[in-house]
Amino acid sequence: AYNKIQIHRLVMKDEYKNIIDKLNEDQFNEFVRLYLQLSYEAKEVNICNGPWDGGNDACICVDGKRIKRNIQITVQDNIETKLESDLKKSKENVEEYQYASCLDFFYSHPLSHGKVVKKEAMALLDYNTTLRIYDATKLGDDVTLYPELHDYLYRIVAPKVRKKGEF
């Protein structure tokens, strides 16, 4: 049996997931930037998402040193071809620029646990890359770790709720 606090946390995680799922590209990019800044305790995280990003949508600097991680961010509905392309770019970055042999894939929509496990296994087998998928479900869970993420999401949602007269 769950106590009231546990039930509240479960409800909030589901709400966070639903909010993240509805973020537009700019909002999601900013959410991921803040997430990376908090999780790496980095002063500088830049989103460089675009056609000339070299296979990385975010650059993290800790103590003035750039961390060589492959990071991709997307709000696209269908990730199949995007993920395949990103894994190829990631492998090239590992071979040519000594990046870590991993890809952190931030996806604004929820995925089933089974799909996450299958994609991560495929990345390891086909690309020798450790894939970490941060979908809306995982990110919704992680919002509870960082009050600043809750505050960011609240700033987006609160004006919409007030406008509807439900606040």
N, C-alpha and C positions, 0 to 999 in steps of 0.2 A: 504494500500500500504506500502511496505517495503522501507526503505531508503537504501543507499549503504552499510552502516556499518552493518545493520541488515542482509542484504543479504550475506555479507561476513561472518558473524558469523554463519549463517545457513549452508553455504557451508563448512566452516571449521569444524563444528560439524560433518557433514556427512563424511568429509575426515578423521577426527580423528577416527570415528567409523570404517571406512574401514581399517585403519592402525591397530587398536586394534584387529580387526577380524583376521588379518593375522599374529599376533605375535606368535612366538613359545612359548613353555612352560616356558623356562628360561626368555625370554623377558617379558612375561606376569607376571610372578612371580615378577620380578624386578619392573615392572610398578605398580603392586598392592602394593608392599612394599613402594615405593615412594608415592603413593596415600595415603596410611594409615599414613605414616609419616607426610605428609602435612596436612591431614584433622584432625588428632589428635594433631598436633603440638608436636609430639613425637620425642625425640632424638634417641630412639631405637625401631626399628621394625625389627623382624627377620622372615624370611620365614623358616618354619620347615615342609614343605610339604613332606610327605612320608608315608609309611605303618605304622610307629610307632608314628605318630603325635598326637595321642589321640583325634582325631576328630577336630584338629585345624591346619590350614596351615600357620598361622601367629601369632606371639606373639608381643603384643604392651606394651611397658613400658613408662609411663609418670611419671616424677619426681621420678624415681626409683621404681615405683609401677606397677606391672603387671595388665593390664586390662583383666578381665575375660569375654571375648567375644568369641563366636563360629564364626570362620572365615574359610571359605572354598574357594579354588581357583581352577578353572578347565578350560582347553582348549578343553575338550572332545566335540565331536559333539552332541551326544545325552545325555541330562542331566537327563532323567527321573529316571533311577535307581540310579545314582550318588546322585541326590538331595534327593531321598527317604532315602538312606543310611546315608547321612549327617544329615538329620533331626532326624533320630534315635540316632546318636552319640551326636547330640546337646542336645537332651532331656536327655540323660544319663549324660552329663556334668552338666546340670542344677540340676538334682536330686542328683548326687553324689558329685559334686565339687563346688556347689553354683555359677555356671556361670549365666550370665544374660540369661533370657529366650528369646533369639533371635539368629538368624543365619544370618550372612552377607555372601552372596554367590556371589563370583566374577566369572563371566563367560565371556570368551573372545569373544563370538559371540553375535550378536544382537538377541533379542527376541521381539515378538510383544507385544504391551502394554497389550492386552487381555490375553496373556499367562502369563505375569508377574503378573497381578491381580489375575488370577486363581490359580497360584502356591502359592502366598502369602496367599490367602484365605484358601487353602488346608492346609498349614502349621499351620495356626491358629486353624482351626477346628480339624484336625487330630492329631496334636502334641502339641497344646497349645504353639506354638512358633511363635514369630514375625519374619517373613522372609523378609529380604531386599535383593533384587536381583540387583546387579551391573553388568548389561550386557554391551556389547560394545556400545550400544546406550546411556545409562546413563553415562557411563565413558567418551564417546566422548563429551557429553554435559559438563561434569565436568572438562575436560581438559582446558576449557576457564577460569576456576576459579584459576588455578595454572600454571603459566608460566613454572615452572620446569617440569611439565608433557609434555607440548608442546616441550620443549628442549629435553627431553628424547626421545620422538617419532621422532623428527627431526633427532637426532643422528643415529637412526636406519634406517630411510628412505633415508636421503640425500646421503649416499654412493651408494645405489642401483640406485637412480635416476641419479647420476653422471656417473655411470658405463654404463648406457644405452645411455648416450650422450644427455639427455633431460634437463640437469641442466646448 
